[in-house]
Amino acid sequence: MTLDRDSPMPLWAQLEADLKKRLDTGEFDDRFPTDAELVAEYEVSRHTVREAIRHLNISGILRRERGRGTVVNRSEFEQPLGALYSLFQSVEASGATQRSHVLELREDINPAVAEHLGLDPDTPLFFLERIRCADDEPLALDRSWLPMSLAEPLLTSDFGRTALYDELAARVGVSPDAGWERIAPILPTPEQRKLLSMQRGEAAFSLERLGTADGTPIEWRTTLIRGGRYRFVSNFTRGTAPSMVAAAHD
């Protein structure tokens, strides 16, 4: 393999692009080359190889593992837009094992969230904060609020291995059947990066969701999702698209 040394594109960027093409064809499914092998194959410096690999790591395509070197990252998950999904089910459907580390499970008072739910500012709320993991690797930081009058039985639930909506259905007999979501790119704080084991510069999505049941708001959720491990996909059909019900931020 040779790169174009007369191109204005840096050699590391050319190498990154070529490796992406080869990864897409499944060439490295069994084994990814070592840095030394790439240096010899492309006739470039070790610095060029490391810079290309660094960017592929940041984007989530590759990852470094102690004792194994660079490996192809197969821990990516896709979720269709326009669907009231369960992150638990999305991970499980991929064949990965879903786990959660519960950071907080308590009663809360949050006037801003209460407003989203159409409640009085001092209304008691059920609050659940979790680190969502897939195969024991952090995927998302998830926070959910529900009216305490509805979700109080969930205070004794074990959310380390179960889904919030499954617990709602089993213990309360209700779960969201509609709602809206707002997704935006975000720069995580140092604390958030630490919680999710993210590298500096790694992309992330911020998700806000209002879930309703029979037209009544029952859940407000905010989720920080690692962009390198999660992708949103959409389908297009002929017809008239409905207007977005979520109000834009000021």
N, C-alpha and C positions, 0 to 999 in steps of 0.2 A: 504494500500500500504506500502511495506517495501523496504528499500534500502539495498544494500550489504555493510555492514560496514567493511568487510575484503578486499574489492576491493581497488586497488591502485588509482582508479578514485575517485576524491573528491565527497562528498555527493551532493554538489550543482550541479556538472556536471551530476551526475546520475539523479538527480531530473529534471534538464533541459531536458535531453534526454527523460525521461519518459513523461514529459509534452508535448514535441513536438509530441510524438506518439499519445497521447490522443487528441491533437489539430488537427492532421491530420485526425483522424477518425470523427471529428466534434462533439466530446463530449462536448466541451465548447461553441458551437455556440450561445446558449441562454444566458449563464452566465459563467464568469470565477470565480473560487473560490477566496475567500479572503486569505490574508496571514495567518490569524489565522486558517482557515479551512485547508489549506495545512500543517501547522505545526501539527495539530491533525491527519490528514489523513496519513502523511508520518512519523510521530513521529520523527521529526527533529527540530532543533532550528529555531527561527525566522531569524537569520542571514543566515542560509543555504537557506531558502526560498527566502529571499530578494536577495541573490546573484544569484540564478537561474533566478528569475524574471528580475533582472537587465540585464543579458545576453540576455534574450528573448526580452527585450525592445530594446537593442542595435541592435539586428539582425532585428528588425522591426516586429517581430511576434506578440508582445504585445505592448500596450502603456498605460501609466498612464493618466487618465483624472480626473480633479478636480471635486469632487462631485460624481464620479462614481467608482473610484478606478482603478483596472487593467481591461482592456478590450481587446478582440481579435482585432487585427488590420486587418480590411478588405479593407484598402485603398492601395492595391498593384496592380500594373499594369504590364502586360506582353506585349512584343513587339517581333515579329519574326525578327530574323537576316536575312540579305540579302534583306530587303525591304526598299524602300525609303519612310519612314513613316512620318506622321504628329503627333507630340506629342499631339496636340489638339484632333485629331481623336482618338488616343489611349486612352486618358482619357475619352472622351465622350462615346466611345464604352463600357467602363466598367460600365457606369451608373452614374459616378461621374460628377460633374459640374466643368468645366474648367474655370479658370480665370487667368489673367496675370497682374502683376504690372510692368508697364513700368518704367525702371530706366533711360534709355537714348534712344532718337530717334533723330538722327542728321546726318549731313554730317561728314565724317571722312577721314583722310589721314593715311593709315597704309601700309607701304611698304611690310611688311611680308605677310599680307593678299593679297595685290595686286599681289604678286608673285604667291601665290596659284591660283589666278584667271587668271594668264597669262597676267596681265596688267602692265603698267608702274608704278614705285614706287609712283609717285605723283598723280595717278589717283584718283579723288574724289569717295568716297564710301558711300553708304547708310549704316548706322549702327543702329541696334536695340538691346537693352539689356533689358531682362525681367526676372522677377521671375515668373515661371510657377507654378500654384497652382491647386490642385484637392480638391474640397470641402473645399476651403479656407485654405488648409494646403500646405505649400511650397513643391514642388516636384523637381524643377530643376532651375538652373541659366543658361539662354540661351542667347547666343550672335550670331548675324547674320550680315554678311557683303555682300552686293551686289553692282555691279557697279551703281553709281549714274545715269548714262545715261539711265539705265534700270528702276531703282526703285524709281526715284524722285517722282512720283505720290503717293508713299506710305508714304511720310512724313506727310500727313494729315490724315492717317488712324488711327482708334481707335483700338489699339492692346490689349486692356483690355479684349476683348471678342471674337476676331476673329483670325483666323490662317493666318500666313504669306503667305503660299502657296495659300490659298483662295483669299487673297487680290491681290497677283501677277496675278492670273488667271483672276480675275474680272477687275482689273484696267489696267493691262499691256497686258493681253492675252497670258501669258507664265508662266510656272512653271517647276520645275525640273522633268525630266523623267528618269534620271539615276545618277550614282555617286558612291562614296565609303565612307565607314565609318571606323574609327579606334577607338576601345573601350579599355580602360585601367583602372585598379584600381588606385585610387588616395587618398592621405591624404589631406583633405580640410584644408585651412588656417582658423585661428580663424574668420576672417571676413566672409569667405564663410559659415562657420558653423552658424554664427549669421544670415546671410541673409536667410538661408534655415531652421532655427530653428532645427539644428542638434545637437545631443548629442555628447559629446567627445567620440571618439572611433567608432562612427557610420561610416559604409562603404559608399563609393561613387564611381561612375564611371565618367571617363572623356571621352567625345565623341567628335571626330573631324569628320567633314563631308564636302566633296566637292560635290556640286550638279551641274549637267549639264543639258542643254536643247539643244537637237539636236546636241550634241557633244561639245557645248560651255560651259565652266564654268560660272555659274551665281551666285553661293552662296558658301561662306565659313562660316561654323558654328562651334562653340565650345559650348558644353553643359556639365555642372556639374550636375549629376543626383544622388539623394539620393538612395544608394544601398538597403536600407531597404524597399523602396517603389516601386522599379522597378526591373523587371527581364527580361532578354533577353533569348529567346528560339529559337531553330533551328530545322529544319527538315532535315533528311538525305535520299537521294535517290540513287539508283544505277546509275552509270555513272561516267564520268570524271569531276572533279571539276575544274573550271577556276582558273588561277593564280590570286593572289591579286595584284591590280594595285597600291595600296598605298605604297609609299616608306617608309622604316623604318627610325626612327630618328637616327642621328649619336650618 
